[in-house]
Amino acid sequence: MTHVHDDVHHHSEELRAAARHFGRRRFLTVSGAAAALAFATQLPAAGAVAAAELDGRRVGEYPFSLGVASGDPQPGSVLLWTRLAPRPFEPGGGLPARRVGVRWELAHDERFTRIARRGLATAHPEFRHAIHVEVEHLSPGRVYFYRFRVGDWTSPVGRTRTAPDPGAHNTALKLAAVSCQAYHDGYFTAYRHLADEDLDVVFHLGDYLYEYAVNATGGARAYTDRVLPAVFNRETVTLEDYRLRYGLYKSDPDLRAAHAAHPFVVTWDDHETENNYAGGIPENGVPPEEFLLRRASAYRAYWEHQPLRAPQRPEGPDMRMYRRLRFGRLAQFDILDTRQYRSDQAYGDGWHVPGPVLDDPARTLTGAEQERWLLAGWRASRARWNVLPQQVVFSERRDRPTADYTVSMDAWDGYAASRRRVLAGAEAAGVENLMVLTGDVHVGIGLDIKADFRDPGSRTVGTEIVTTSIASGKNGADRPSNYDRITQANPHVKLYSGRRGYVTVALGTESARADFRTIPYVTAPGAPVATAGSLVTEAGDPGLRPA
């Protein structure tokens, strides 16, 4: 059955139903369900009813175990993040349920001799002592350094950068795209190399977290020097499960190094909640109120652990992730959410021969409201490059070069009418330099976006850069096993690489260059980085060619 969801309503009725029924739900403990249901009320209270305050000098263990991060840079402001967690592998993070004052500083230099802004933030127990500080009144296009302090403890130093002035005729911008970091599939070595890159911003395109169990030896990491607690050796379902799993992921030193080095712009895909869910429809056939409890838990924990601004704070199982960032006149970034509002996957999901359901205009990948927002933003854009950071492969991707080919029901191929509307909107808005950034599939791909994928000779209307995974899929291969089938079936594929890593994109006024940066293995630490291939597209002449 195909479902279309109203993407503006909130799920209060479902949550009320869940509140009546959660005692019978075996997969949720009573305490876990109660925590998940407390979203309307479990917000920091004001005045006398607020949680008691803990003197920072009473924090007896290092509280910045999860590092620091910054995100969503704007010309005059940046968002700073940290979370106090002396013991991130324990429920509660090792702190009592009390407020903690956290001092923060933003400086022009790494030694903090020239302070630009400073202040005091409150880490609330309701948010598991995470803080989100929106620092205003900054200069555009500038590098800043930041840190936090609690009692006698000082955090690592982070480096961030504001966006250029909206009217600036900036001529260069370098970004990176990353996705898919299954902790149990290997080390996050790619992030260590990413931290050393000279970048303006990093886009995380989903699967920051995986819900699957991580055993005592860390899966493919095969630890011999540590034993992970049993709390990780189960699938994440409750709010505490997700919070603990972020604690595990953010304990990784390479991930922390990347966050400290660059501002991140994050969006999610499915595994931050559950594999291949579609809107309010779970992968497995549990009742909708059960799944919405889980989704609310997952969204709340995501917010708590990411450098996101106030408009992204969730309300129950709803969280607005789509948003727009401008980097001068050079680039506009329209960050999408292709998971929360989508219709159910056609034909039972998986890979399927294309059928008439894919052309049903009532089916959507973005939801109607987000689609309208995207097309309106393109109509108003004055940017040289209009970049679309999003989750699943946008271009057609046939699995074999014969007439019985199948395509992925979870990607844009499964929502062909939705893709046609987006491309028609881009054309109507006069978007000349459309670039789509994609994750999800654990391979690096460069594709030409065609006006009509059924006709290889049709116009190229944009480019798609698919980044490989950070760790998901384990080591991979330089040449994936399906290389010949994919490249023969899809002549618009210009590069196909199967190792782990990330992609960097250098945008200029005349051209853009994508470098596919890969490492040879992730099942052991310390792998070197190399460039598997590079592609260039010229402004005003869409299409990719070898650099």
Disulfide bonds with the S-S distance in Angstrom:
none
